[in-house]
Structures are given as structure tokens and as C-alpha cells.
């Protein structure tokens, strides 16, 4: 008998060919697996069926974070390549980054990034934060968004491969020093397309290094159909961090050190949630990220299931047998084994029902992970 919340509950076997390497030709081409908790049944549908699956009393909650082109390639004075990933801005002209091969770096040495256009960007490591993370001083004009637009690439997850190579630290081995002449940031032919498709159409607040992938299926026309059906929509913000890809390595989920992510929920959204409750509608979270914000802002012990406006960093880890206080339905993609995201989905749908749903999705050749198909838990 396994312990009640063993990480082994999150294991499943997935054929490699079901890991979507590219998005569907159109966002609205995604398949949708409906998971009904009331009768423990699943059925196949399309994401375009979503307006008919919602009611005019429901509230759809989106995450409006914007993915930054956070991957970059720096060079040491010796010419050695240092692949990097921007994590967050920690002060004026100061970033927290992940740097590959960071054990060879020294505080104070100079790293340079040659952009496709404009002046060279200089990075100077000033503090080793551990686990490959460094605080660096940045010598370049403009905002973080301006600089990364010139030097960065789309921070695709480590299981998605592009011919330009994967610069995510520890995701695919070192990048050959000679892969790019003179330290110029590589940009494969797919990066323009990835910048567009690895971003929701409603992205507004820059800060994420991974996309809230359930939202990738929406187009303006699908959102308009949702709203035309009388369904209200609001946005919260959660900047998805690199920790979202960190596997759970402890045996008991309760022992997992959950990563922190920055979030925000405004008074206007809190009022919209209150109004949804007043009309007996459902709160439908688009993605685990939106769900995490909503549950973080839930007022403890409040029988009305109200939320309070708030912002900050959340370390909330949702796993079975967590009882959701705000979220009534969840639209989500299919997630990696041993991930905190799958743990949340199992909390939402029930361990056995989600196992059944994943087995059905595999048998029916659904596409998995970030660029894959979707699931609606009702």
C-alpha cells in the first residue's frame, strides 16, 4: 500500500510521440477532454465547444502574464559560451539569472551578449545564489523587456527541441562554444513563430519565463464567442517561473519545497468573483496558474468562499486531498509526471478519475504538455 500522498501517485507512462513539439496549426484546433466529476465519466470534444459548455452565470478567470524572451547566450572573455535564462529583475540594472556551467564563473568577471541589433549587453556576476542562479549587474540601456527583446529567445520548455539548440540550463547539455560566431545570440528560424504561439492572445503584464499553457488555445474570436454566450471574463496575474518545470523528488508530497511565483488579484476581480457567487455561477479557472492565484487569495474559513485582493509571492502547493475554496471548474493541459501541476489536477478531479482521463487521452492520441490539447474538469 502506497502512502496516502506518495509522489508515485503522479507517475504514468507517456509515449514520446505524444509530446507536442509544435502547436496546432491554429489555436482553436486543440482537442478537449471533458472530465465530469459527478458521474466519473470522460468524453471527447474540441476547444471550440467551450462556449456551449459554460453558462451565462459562469466567470472565466484568465492569467494575463506575458512571457519574456528570457533565454540568452553570453560569452566569457575567453570566448566560452554561457547559456542563460532571465528569472527576475531584483533591482535597477540588476537581474537574477540562471547560468549554465556557473561553477566556472567568478564574481566580477565580464560576460557579453551580442544582440541582433544595437550595442553589446554586458553582464557582471555579483552574487552566486546557488543552484545555478546568479545576481548580475546589467550594463545596457532600456527596460528588461527592451533588452530581452534584443538579445533573448523564447524560453520553451526543456522537452521541446528546436534546431537552434536548447539554452535552458541543465535541459539538454552544454552548447558548443563555436555554435554561434562572435557570441551573437542564436535565433533559429522558429523563434518568431514561437514568440507568437508561446504567448496567450490576452498577455499583458511582462514577467513570466513560461507560458500559462491552458490559455494558449484561446483566440480573440473564441473569447468573443464565450462573451457572446453571456460568460464574464476577468484576468489575474501569475508570473510563471522556472520552478514550474522542477520535478518532485521527495517521496511524500508534503515534503516538497514549493517554488514561489509572483501574483496579483485586483479589487475589481474580487468583486467579479463575489458577483459570480451571488448569481450561483461557477468560477472556471483557465490553467493551474489562475487556480493558484484564486486559491491563494481565498479568505480562510469564509463560508461564502470569498477572496481578498492581494499581490506578492505565493508558495501554495495544491495536492490531494486539497479542497478547493474558490475554483469550481478547471481548464488545463496535460502535465508531466511527478509535477506539481499534475498534483493540482489530481486534487481538482480526484486521483483515480484523472488517471482514467490520462489513460483515455493516451489511448486516443491526444497531444501532451505545453503545445498539446486541453482538459476541462467540471
MIBA-500086 format. One record per residue (C-alpha): x, y, z; residue in three letters. Coordinates in Angstrom, 1 decimal, decimal comma. Layout:
N
{{X; Y; Z}; 'ala'}
...
This chain:
378
{{0,0; 0,0; 0,0}; 'unk'}
{{1,4; 3,4; -1,0}; 'unk'}
{{1,5; 6,2; 1,5}; 'unk'}
{{-1,6; 8,5; 1,0}; 'unk'}
{{0,3; 11,2; -0,9}; 'unk'}
{{3,2; 9,5; -2,4}; 'unk'}
{{4,9; 11,0; -5,4}; 'unk'}
{{4,4; 7,7; -7,1}; 'unk'}
{{0,7; 8,6; -7,4}; 'unk'}
{{1,9; 11,1; -10,1}; 'unk'}
{{3,7; 8,5; -12,3}; 'unk'}
{{2,4; 7,5; -15,7}; 'unk'}
{{4,0; 6,3; -19,0}; 'unk'}
{{3,7; 8,5; -22,0}; 'unk'}
{{4,8; 7,6; -25,5}; 'unk'}
{{7,4; 10,2; -26,6}; 'unk'}
{{5,5; 10,8; -29,9}; 'unk'}
{{2,6; 12,3; -27,9}; 'unk'}
{{4,7; 15,1; -26,6}; 'unk'}
{{3,7; 18,0; -28,8}; 'unk'}
{{6,8; 19,7; -30,3}; 'unk'}
{{4,8; 22,3; -32,1}; 'unk'}
{{1,4; 24,0; -31,6}; 'unk'}
{{-1,6; 23,0; -33,7}; 'unk'}
{{-1,9; 24,9; -37,0}; 'unk'}
{{-4,5; 27,1; -35,3}; 'unk'}
{{-5,0; 27,7; -31,7}; 'unk'}
{{-8,6; 26,6; -31,9}; 'unk'}
{{-7,7; 23,2; -33,4}; 'unk'}
{{-7,0; 21,8; -30,0}; 'unk'}
{{-9,0; 18,8; -28,7}; 'unk'}
{{-10,7; 19,0; -25,3}; 'unk'}
{{-11,3; 16,1; -22,9}; 'unk'}
{{-14,2; 16,8; -20,6}; 'unk'}
{{-13,8; 15,2; -17,2}; 'unk'}
{{-17,1; 15,1; -15,3}; 'unk'}
{{-16,7; 14,5; -11,6}; 'unk'}
{{-20,4; 14,0; -11,0}; 'unk'}
{{-20,6; 10,8; -13,0}; 'unk'}
{{-16,9; 9,9; -13,1}; 'unk'}
{{-17,0; 9,9; -16,9}; 'unk'}
{{-14,9; 11,5; -19,7}; 'unk'}
{{-15,9; 12,4; -23,2}; 'unk'}
{{-14,1; 13,9; -26,2}; 'unk'}
{{-14,8; 17,4; -27,5}; 'unk'}
{{-13,0; 20,3; -29,1}; 'unk'}
{{-11,8; 23,6; -27,5}; 'unk'}
{{-14,3; 25,3; -29,9}; 'unk'}
{{-17,1; 23,6; -27,9}; 'unk'}
{{-16,2; 25,7; -24,8}; 'unk'}
{{-18,9; 28,4; -25,2}; 'unk'}
{{-21,5; 25,7; -25,1}; 'unk'}
{{-20,0; 24,1; -22,1}; 'unk'}
{{-20,3; 27,2; -20,0}; 'unk'}
{{-23,3; 29,0; -18,7}; 'unk'}
{{-24,1; 32,7; -18,6}; 'unk'}
{{-23,7; 32,7; -14,8}; 'unk'}
{{-20,1; 31,5; -15,0}; 'unk'}
{{-17,0; 33,5; -14,6}; 'unk'}
{{-13,9; 32,6; -16,7}; 'unk'}
{{-10,6; 33,6; -15,0}; 'unk'}
{{-7,6; 34,1; -17,2}; 'unk'}
{{-3,9; 34,7; -16,4}; 'unk'}
{{-2,7; 37,8; -18,3}; 'unk'}
{{1,1; 37,3; -17,6}; 'unk'}
{{3,3; 37,9; -20,6}; 'unk'}
{{6,2; 35,5; -21,4}; 'unk'}
{{9,5; 37,3; -21,8}; 'unk'}
{{12,1; 36,1; -24,4}; 'unk'}
{{14,2; 35,1; -21,4}; 'unk'}
{{16,8; 32,7; -22,9}; 'unk'}
{{20,1; 34,2; -24,0}; 'unk'}
{{23,7; 33,2; -24,8}; 'unk'}
{{26,5; 35,1; -23,1}; 'unk'}
{{30,2; 34,8; -23,7}; 'unk'}
{{33,1; 34,9; -21,3}; 'unk'}
{{36,2; 36,9; -22,1}; 'unk'}
{{37,8; 33,6; -23,2}; 'unk'}
{{35,0; 33,1; -25,8}; 'unk'}
{{33,4; 30,3; -23,9}; 'unk'}
{{29,6; 30,1; -24,2}; 'unk'}
{{27,4; 30,6; -21,1}; 'unk'}
{{23,7; 29,9; -21,9}; 'unk'}
{{21,4; 31,8; -19,6}; 'unk'}
{{17,8; 32,3; -18,5}; 'unk'}
{{16,5; 35,5; -17,1}; 'unk'}
{{14,4; 34,9; -13,9}; 'unk'}
{{13,5; 38,3; -12,5}; 'unk'}
{{14,7; 41,9; -12,0}; 'unk'}
{{16,0; 42,3; -8,5}; 'unk'}
{{16,9; 46,0; -8,7}; 'unk'}
{{17,8; 48,8; -11,0}; 'unk'}
{{20,1; 47,2; -13,7}; 'unk'}
{{20,3; 44,0; -11,7}; 'unk'}
{{18,8; 40,6; -12,6}; 'unk'}
{{18,6; 37,2; -11,2}; 'unk'}
{{19,5; 34,7; -13,9}; 'unk'}
{{20,3; 31,0; -14,3}; 'unk'}
{{23,7; 30,4; -15,9}; 'unk'}
{{24,9; 27,1; -17,3}; 'unk'}
{{28,3; 26,0; -16,2}; 'unk'}
{{28,1; 28,5; -13,4}; 'unk'}
{{30,6; 26,7; -11,2}; 'unk'}
{{33,3; 28,0; -13,5}; 'unk'}
{{32,2; 31,7; -13,2}; 'unk'}
{{33,7; 34,2; -10,8}; 'unk'}
{{32,2; 37,2; -9,2}; 'unk'}
{{33,2; 40,3; -11,1}; 'unk'}
{{34,1; 38,8; -14,4}; 'unk'}
{{32,5; 40,2; -17,6}; 'unk'}
{{30,0; 38,4; -19,7}; 'unk'}
{{28,9; 39,8; -23,0}; 'unk'}
{{25,8; 39,2; -25,2}; 'unk'}
{{25,9; 40,4; -28,8}; 'unk'}
{{22,4; 41,2; -29,9}; 'unk'}
{{21,0; 41,0; -33,4}; 'unk'}
{{20,9; 44,8; -33,4}; 'unk'}
{{22,1; 47,5; -31,0}; 'unk'}
{{25,0; 47,7; -28,5}; 'unk'}
{{26,5; 44,7; -26,7}; 'unk'}
{{24,9; 43,9; -23,4}; 'unk'}
{{27,4; 43,4; -20,5}; 'unk'}
{{26,6; 41,2; -17,5}; 'unk'}
{{28,7; 41,1; -14,4}; 'unk'}
{{28,1; 38,4; -11,8}; 'unk'}
{{27,9; 39,9; -8,3}; 'unk'}
{{26,5; 37,1; -6,2}; 'unk'}
{{26,2; 33,3; -6,5}; 'unk'}
{{22,7; 32,5; -5,3}; 'unk'}
{{23,2; 28,7; -5,6}; 'unk'}
{{21,6; 26,1; -7,8}; 'unk'}
{{23,0; 27,8; -10,9}; 'unk'}
{{21,4; 31,1; -10,1}; 'unk'}
{{23,4; 34,4; -10,1}; 'unk'}
{{22,6; 38,0; -9,4}; 'unk'}
{{24,2; 40,0; -12,2}; 'unk'}
{{24,7; 43,7; -12,9}; 'unk'}
{{23,4; 44,6; -16,3}; 'unk'}
{{25,1; 47,3; -18,4}; 'unk'}
{{22,6; 48,1; -21,2}; 'unk'}
{{20,1; 50,9; -21,8}; 'unk'}
{{16,4; 50,2; -21,6}; 'unk'}
{{14,0; 48,2; -19,6}; 'unk'}
{{14,2; 44,4; -19,0}; 'unk'}
{{11,6; 43,9; -21,7}; 'unk'}
{{13,6; 46,2; -24,1}; 'unk'}
{{16,9; 44,4; -23,5}; 'unk'}
{{15,5; 40,8; -23,7}; 'unk'}
{{13,6; 41,7; -26,9}; 'unk'}
{{17,0; 42,4; -28,5}; 'unk'}
{{19,0; 39,5; -27,0}; 'unk'}
{{16,6; 36,8; -25,9}; 'unk'}
{{14,8; 33,8; -27,3}; 'unk'}
{{11,6; 32,1; -26,4}; 'unk'}
{{12,0; 30,1; -23,2}; 'unk'}
{{10,4; 26,9; -24,5}; 'unk'}
{{10,2; 24,0; -22,0}; 'unk'}
{{13,1; 21,6; -22,0}; 'unk'}
{{11,1; 18,8; -23,7}; 'unk'}
{{10,5; 20,9; -26,8}; 'unk'}
{{13,5; 20,9; -29,1}; 'unk'}
{{14,4; 23,4; -31,8}; 'unk'}
{{17,3; 23,2; -34,3}; 'unk'}
{{18,9; 26,2; -32,7}; 'unk'}
{{19,5; 24,2; -29,6}; 'unk'}
{{18,1; 24,5; -26,1}; 'unk'}
{{19,7; 27,1; -23,9}; 'unk'}
{{17,7; 26,3; -20,8}; 'unk'}
{{20,3; 25,5; -18,1}; 'unk'}
{{20,5; 21,7; -17,4}; 'unk'}
{{17,9; 20,9; -20,1}; 'unk'}
{{20,0; 19,4; -22,8}; 'unk'}
{{23,7; 19,5; -22,1}; 'unk'}
{{26,2; 22,3; -23,0}; 'unk'}
{{26,1; 24,4; -26,1}; 'unk'}
{{29,2; 24,2; -28,2}; 'unk'}
{{31,3; 27,3; -27,8}; 'unk'}
{{31,6; 27,6; -31,6}; 'unk'}
{{28,0; 27,2; -32,3}; 'unk'}
{{27,5; 31,0; -32,9}; 'unk'}
{{30,2; 33,2; -34,4}; 'unk'}
{{31,5; 36,0; -32,2}; 'unk'}
{{29,0; 35,4; -29,4}; 'unk'}
{{26,0; 36,5; -31,4}; 'unk'}
{{22,7; 35,3; -29,8}; 'unk'}
{{21,4; 32,4; -31,9}; 'unk'}
{{17,9; 32,7; -33,3}; 'unk'}
{{16,6; 29,7; -35,2}; 'unk'}
{{14,0; 30,0; -37,9}; 'unk'}
{{11,3; 29,1; -35,5}; 'unk'}
{{11,8; 31,8; -32,9}; 'unk'}
{{9,5; 34,4; -34,4}; 'unk'}
{{6,7; 31,8; -34,6}; 'unk'}
{{7,4; 30,6; -31,0}; 'unk'}
{{7,3; 34,1; -29,7}; 'unk'}
{{3,8; 34,4; -31,1}; 'unk'}
{{2,4; 31,0; -30,3}; 'unk'}
{{4,0; 30,5; -26,9}; 'unk'}
{{2,0; 33,6; -25,7}; 'unk'}
{{-1,6; 34,0; -24,9}; 'unk'}
{{-3,6; 36,5; -27,1}; 'unk'}
{{-4,5; 38,4; -23,9}; 'unk'}
{{-1,0; 38,5; -22,4}; 'unk'}
{{-0,5; 42,0; -20,9}; 'unk'}
{{1,9; 42,0; -17,9}; 'unk'}
{{5,5; 41,1; -18,7}; 'unk'}
{{7,3; 38,8; -16,2}; 'unk'}
{{6,8; 35,1; -17,0}; 'unk'}
{{9,5; 32,7; -18,2}; 'unk'}
{{7,0; 30,0; -19,1}; 'unk'}
{{3,5; 30,3; -20,6}; 'unk'}
{{0,2; 29,7; -18,8}; 'unk'}
{{-0,4; 27,0; -21,4}; 'unk'}
{{-4,2; 26,4; -21,0}; 'unk'}
{{-4,7; 29,9; -22,3}; 'unk'}
{{-2,7; 29,2; -25,5}; 'unk'}
{{-5,9; 27,7; -27,1}; 'unk'}
{{-7,8; 30,9; -27,0}; 'unk'}
{{-8,2; 33,3; -29,9}; 'unk'}
{{-10,0; 36,6; -30,0}; 'unk'}
{{-12,8; 35,0; -31,8}; 'unk'}
{{-13,2; 32,2; -29,3}; 'unk'}
{{-13,2; 34,7; -26,4}; 'unk'}
{{-15,8; 36,7; -28,3}; 'unk'}
{{-18,0; 33,6; -28,6}; 'unk'}
{{-17,6; 33,0; -24,9}; 'unk'}
{{-18,6; 36,5; -24,0}; 'unk'}
{{-21,5; 36,4; -26,5}; 'unk'}
{{-22,8; 33,4; -24,6}; 'unk'}
{{-23,1; 35,7; -21,6}; 'unk'}
{{-20,0; 34,4; -19,8}; 'unk'}
{{-18,0; 37,0; -17,9}; 'unk'}
{{-14,2; 37,1; -18,1}; 'unk'}
{{-11,6; 38,6; -15,8}; 'unk'}
{{-7,8; 38,4; -15,5}; 'unk'}
{{-5,5; 37,7; -12,6}; 'unk'}
{{-1,7; 37,7; -12,9}; 'unk'}
{{0,8; 35,0; -12,0}; 'unk'}
{{4,3; 35,1; -13,5}; 'unk'}
{{5,1; 31,5; -14,2}; 'unk'}
{{8,6; 30,8; -13,0}; 'unk'}
{{11,2; 28,2; -13,9}; 'unk'}
{{10,2; 26,2; -10,9}; 'unk'}
{{7,1; 25,0; -12,7}; 'unk'}
{{9,4; 22,5; -14,5}; 'unk'}
{{11,1; 21,3; -11,3}; 'unk'}
{{10,1; 17,7; -10,7}; 'unk'}
{{9,1; 16,4; -7,3}; 'unk'}
{{11,9; 14,3; -6,0}; 'unk'}
{{10,7; 13,6; -2,4}; 'unk'}
{{8,6; 10,6; -1,6}; 'unk'}
{{5,9; 12,4; 0,2}; 'unk'}
{{4,3; 15,4; -1,5}; 'unk'}
{{4,1; 17,2; 1,9}; 'unk'}
{{7,9; 17,3; 1,9}; 'unk'}
{{8,2; 19,1; -1,4}; 'unk'}
{{9,6; 22,6; -1,2}; 'unk'}
{{7,2; 24,5; -3,5}; 'unk'}
{{8,7; 27,3; -5,6}; 'unk'}
{{7,4; 30,9; -5,3}; 'unk'}
{{5,7; 32,8; -8,0}; 'unk'}
{{4,6; 36,5; -8,1}; 'unk'}
{{0,9; 37,1; -8,4}; 'unk'}
{{-1,8; 39,7; -8,3}; 'unk'}
{{-5,6; 39,9; -7,9}; 'unk'}
{{-7,3; 43,3; -8,0}; 'unk'}
{{-10,3; 44,6; -6,1}; 'unk'}
{{-12,3; 44,6; -9,4}; 'unk'}
{{-11,6; 40,8; -9,8}; 'unk'}
{{-12,6; 40,2; -6,2}; 'unk'}
{{-15,9; 41,9; -6,8}; 'unk'}
{{-16,5; 40,0; -10,0}; 'unk'}
{{-15,9; 36,7; -8,1}; 'unk'}
{{-18,4; 37,9; -5,4}; 'unk'}
{{-21,0; 38,7; -8,1}; 'unk'}
{{-20,4; 35,2; -9,6}; 'unk'}
{{-21,2; 33,6; -6,2}; 'unk'}
{{-24,3; 35,8; -5,9}; 'unk'}
{{-25,7; 34,5; -9,1}; 'unk'}
{{-24,8; 30,9; -8,3}; 'unk'}
{{-22,3; 30,7; -11,2}; 'unk'}
{{-19,2; 28,7; -11,4}; 'unk'}
{{-15,6; 30,1; -11,2}; 'unk'}
{{-13,8; 28,5; -14,1}; 'unk'}
{{-10,0; 28,8; -13,8}; 'unk'}
{{-8,1; 28,8; -17,1}; 'unk'}
{{-5,0; 27,0; -16,1}; 'unk'}
{{-3,4; 25,9; -12,9}; 'unk'}
{{-1,7; 29,3; -12,6}; 'unk'}
{{-5,1; 31,1; -12,4}; 'unk'}
{{-6,3; 28,5; -10,0}; 'unk'}
{{-3,2; 29,0; -7,8}; 'unk'}
{{-3,9; 32,8; -7,6}; 'unk'}
{{-7,6; 32,3; -6,7}; 'unk'}
{{-6,8; 29,7; -4,0}; 'unk'}
{{-4,0; 31,9; -2,6}; 'unk'}
{{-6,4; 34,8; -2,2}; 'unk'}
{{-9,2; 32,7; -0,7}; 'unk'}
{{-10,3; 34,0; 2,7}; 'unk'}
{{-9,6; 31,3; 5,3}; 'unk'}
{{-12,7; 29,9; 7,0}; 'unk'}
{{-15,1; 32,0; 4,9}; 'unk'}
{{-18,2; 30,0; 4,2}; 'unk'}
{{-19,1; 32,4; 1,3}; 'unk'}
{{-15,9; 31,3; -0,5}; 'unk'}
{{-14,8; 34,9; -0,9}; 'unk'}
{{-11,4; 36,2; -2,0}; 'unk'}
{{-9,4; 39,2; -0,9}; 'unk'}
{{-7,5; 41,4; -3,4}; 'unk'}
{{-3,8; 40,7; -2,9}; 'unk'}
{{-0,3; 40,6; -4,5}; 'unk'}
{{3,0; 39,2; -3,6}; 'unk'}
{{4,7; 35,8; -3,8}; 'unk'}
{{2,8; 32,5; -3,4}; 'unk'}
{{4,2; 29,2; -2,4}; 'unk'}
{{0,8; 27,5; -2,3}; 'unk'}
{{1,1; 23,8; -3,2}; 'unk'}
{{-2,1; 22,1; -4,1}; 'unk'}
{{-2,3; 18,3; -4,0}; 'unk'}
{{-4,8; 15,6; -2,9}; 'unk'}
{{-6,8; 15,8; -0,8}; 'unk'}
{{-6,9; 19,6; -1,0}; 'unk'}
{{-10,4; 21,0; -1,0}; 'unk'}
{{-10,7; 24,0; -3,4}; 'unk'}
{{-12,3; 27,0; -1,8}; 'unk'}
{{-12,8; 29,2; -4,9}; 'unk'}
{{-12,3; 27,2; -8,1}; 'unk'}
{{-15,4; 25,2; -9,3}; 'unk'}
{{-14,0; 24,1; -12,8}; 'unk'}
{{-10,6; 23,9; -14,3}; 'unk'}
{{-9,4; 24,1; -17,9}; 'unk'}
{{-5,9; 22,8; -18,1}; 'unk'}
{{-3,4; 21,0; -20,4}; 'unk'}
{{-1,9; 17,5; -19,9}; 'unk'}
{{1,0; 17,7; -17,5}; 'unk'}
{{4,3; 16,0; -16,8}; 'unk'}
{{4,6; 13,0; -14,4}; 'unk'}
{{5,8; 13,9; -10,9}; 'unk'}
{{5,0; 17,6; -11,4}; 'unk'}
{{3,2; 20,0; -9,1}; 'unk'}
{{0,8; 20,8; -11,9}; 'unk'}
{{-0,4; 17,2; -12,1}; 'unk'}
{{-0,7; 17,1; -8,4}; 'unk'}
{{-3,1; 20,1; -8,5}; 'unk'}
{{-5,1; 18,5; -11,3}; 'unk'}
{{-5,5; 15,3; -9,3}; 'unk'}
{{-6,7; 17,4; -6,4}; 'unk'}
{{-9,3; 19,0; -8,7}; 'unk'}
{{-10,5; 15,9; -10,4}; 'unk'}
{{-9,7; 13,1; -8,0}; 'unk'}
{{-6,7; 10,8; -8,3}; 'unk'}
{{-8,5; 7,8; -9,9}; 'unk'}
{{-10,6; 9,8; -12,3}; 'unk'}
{{-7,6; 11,8; -13,5}; 'unk'}
{{-5,6; 8,6; -14,0}; 'unk'}
{{-8,5; 7,3; -16,1}; 'unk'}
{{-8,7; 10,5; -18,1}; 'unk'}
{{-4,9; 10,4; -18,8}; 'unk'}
{{-5,2; 6,8; -19,9}; 'unk'}
{{-8,0; 7,7; -22,2}; 'unk'}
{{-6,1; 10,6; -23,6}; 'unk'}
{{-3,1; 8,4; -24,4}; 'unk'}
{{-5,2; 5,8; -26,0}; 'unk'}
{{-7,0; 8,4; -28,1}; 'unk'}
{{-3,7; 10,0; -29,1}; 'unk'}
{{-4,2; 13,4; -27,5}; 'unk'}
{{-1,2; 15,7; -27,7}; 'unk'}
{{0,5; 16,4; -24,3}; 'unk'}
{{2,2; 19,2; -22,5}; 'unk'}
{{2,6; 22,9; -23,4}; 'unk'}
{{1,7; 22,8; -27,1}; 'unk'}
{{-0,8; 20,0; -26,6}; 'unk'}
{{-4,5; 19,5; -26,1}; 'unk'}
{{-6,7; 20,5; -23,2}; 'unk'}
{{-8,9; 19,0; -20,4}; 'unk'}
{{-11,9; 20,6; -18,7}; 'unk'}
{{-12,7; 19,3; -15,2}; 'unk'}
{{-16,3; 20,1; -14,2}; 'unk'}
